[in-house]
């Protein structure tokens, strides 16, 4: 980048900070509108690059319908009301919260990060590593990410997503389980929940319930629950 380019970008940045529109910048600096727009985009991208991943604007955030089934939502009534499927006797989705978060990466680009959360026992079971894509790709990516569910995903605030993920991890750690590999890198994009967040009671009806997965070590998980919870203080379902 030449000295003139740097000076021009600095002028554009200064004018943008004062609230000038691209057309005003073009006129003031003797540029074509397309040139001014391109420079404004470069200034915006440079500014965004210096922002921590968890501070970048949220483009969208979702969770599967029925995620709250069996949880104690007494202290989070608004979140419970937004998930009517979770209040049905057998929604078919109980025990798992699949969360997808999209944050602005740069102009027309977003970073998506996903978490599969076992809210009854194990906490974060799987992580979709942060992936950069065109913002227009979200219209096809979101339905694909939730294709295993019968209902459309629910849009939620990032604070709710942070609470579900981080508090489920804390609950699972109390039972002796650590989150899936890659969680730390993905959590950088998620961010931490505020201190005054609503409280969710994890476990099925207040009690750990373990659903065995195809790649789980069933015996090891049960041994851990036996040690941390004690006999009769947890339930499990083994899929053979």
N, C-alpha and C positions, 0 to 999 in steps of 0.2 A: 504494500500500500504506500503510495507517494505521500509527501507532506501535504500536498493540496487535498488529496482524498481525506486525510486525517482531519484537516481543518474544516473541510466541508461536512464531514460526519459530526464534528463537534458543534458546528453551527446548527445542523439539523437537530441534534440532540437538545441543544439549548432552546430552540424554538418549540420543539415538542413538549419540553418541560413547562413552557409557558402556555401550552394549549393550542398551538398553531396547527391547522389542518394541512395535509399534504399540498392542496392547491395554493394555500397561502405561502407555504414554504417554497414552492416552485416559483411563484411570482416574485418573492423577496430575493431569492438567490439566482434568478434568471435561468431556471432549469425547466426542462420539459416535464409535464405532469408525471410521465412514466418514470423519469429519473428520480423525481422527488419521492414518489411512492416506493421505489426500490431502496432508496436511502433510509426512508422511515422504517421499512421492514428490517434493514440491517441494524439500525439503532435498537429496535425492539428486540431482535434476536440477541444482540450483545448484552442488553440489560437482563434478559431472561436467563442467559447463560451464567450470570453471576448470582442467581437466586437458587437457594437450596431446593432440591427436588420436592420436598414436602411443603414448600411455600409457594410453589407455582400454581397458577389458577386451575381449579377443578373444572373439567369439561363435562364430566358425568360420573356417577357412582351408582351401583346397583347391587341388589341382593335378591336371591330367589324367594318367591312367595312361599310362605309356610315355614320360614326359617325359625320363627319364634315358638313353634309348637312344643309344648311340654316345659318351656322355660318359665321361670318366675318373672313376670313382667310388671308386677304390681308397682314398682318404682320407675317404670318406663312406659306409662299408659299411652302416650302419643305414638310411640314406636309400635306398641302392640296393636293399637287401633288401625295403623297403616298396613297391617298384615292380617286381614280378616281370615285368610286361609289357615293361619297359625292357630286360630281359635276353634277350628273344626276338630271333631273327635279323632279322625285318622286322615290327615292331609296327605300322607304318603311322602312327605319331605322332611319329617321330623328328624332332628339330630344333626342336620348339616346346614351351614350358611355358606353359600358360594358368593363371594364378593368380587366385584370388578371395579377398578378405579381408573379413570382416564384423566391425566393432567396435561396442560399445555406444555409442549416441548419447545416449539418455535412456530413461526408462521405456518399455518396449515398442517402442522405435525403435532401428534399427541403421543404420550407414553402411557401404555396400559399395563396394569399390574393386577394379578388375580390371587385370591386366597380361598382355599377350600378348608372350612373350619368345622371340626367336629365339636359341636357345642354341648354335647352330653358327656364327653370324656377326654379325648386326646388333644383338643385344641387344633392348631394349624396342622393339617395332614398333608397338604400339598400347596405348592406355590407356583404360579405362572410368572416366570421371570419377566422383569420390565421389558417391554417391546415398543419400539418407536414405529408409528405408522401414520399414514395420512388421516387427517381428521374425518374425511368422508368415508373412510373404511369402517368407522364405528357402526354405521347403519347395518352392515353385514356381520361384523365381528361380534357384536353384543348378542344377537339371536343365536349365533353359532356357539358362543360360550355357554349359553343356557339351553342348548338344544336337548339336554337330557331331562328337562323339566316340562311338565304339561302346561304350566302357566307362564305368562310373561313375567320377566323380572321386575322388581319394584325399584323405582328410583329413590335413593336415600341421600342424606347429607353425609359429608365426609366424616363428621364427628361421630355419627352412628357407626359407620364402617370401622373407624379407629377403635371405638368402644368394643364392638363385637370381637374384633381380631385380638386386640391387646388383652382384654379382660378374659377372653377364652384361653389365651396362652397362659395367663397368670393362674387361672383355675386348673388347667392341665398340669402346670408345674407343681401345684400343690398336691396333685395326685401322683407325681413322679414322672411326668412325661414332658419332653422338650419338643419345640416346634420342628417342622420339617426343614431339611437342608435348604438353604437359599432364603430363609425367612428374614435374616438380618438385612440382606441387600434389598429385598422387596419392601421391608418396613421403612427404609429410608424414603421411599416414595409415598408411603401411606401417612407417615407422621404419627405423633402421639395424641391421644384424646385430651380434652381439657379436664382440669381437676374437678369441675363441678358437673360432670356428666351424669346421666341417669344410670342407675344400677340395674344390671341384669343378673338374675339368679340362674346359673348354668347347671347342667345335669337334668335328667328327666324327672320332673316333679321333685326336684331337690336332691336327687340321688344319682351318682355316676352310673351311666349305662353305656356299656361298650358293645358296639357292633363290630364284629371282626371283619376285616377286609381281606381280599385275596392275597395280599403281600404282607400281611401282619404276622407277627409271631404271637399267636394266640396264647400259648402257655406263658410266655414272658410277660405279656400285658396283664394277664390274670394274676400272676405272681406279684406283680407290682401293686395291683389294686388290693390284693389280699394283705400286703404289708402296710400300705398307706391308709386304707379304709377299714380294714378288719372284716372278718367273716360276716356276711349278711348285710353289709353296708354299701353294697354295690350290686349291679346286675350286669349280665352280659348275654349276648346272642351270638352264637357261633354259626357262621355260614360254612357248611361243609361242601 
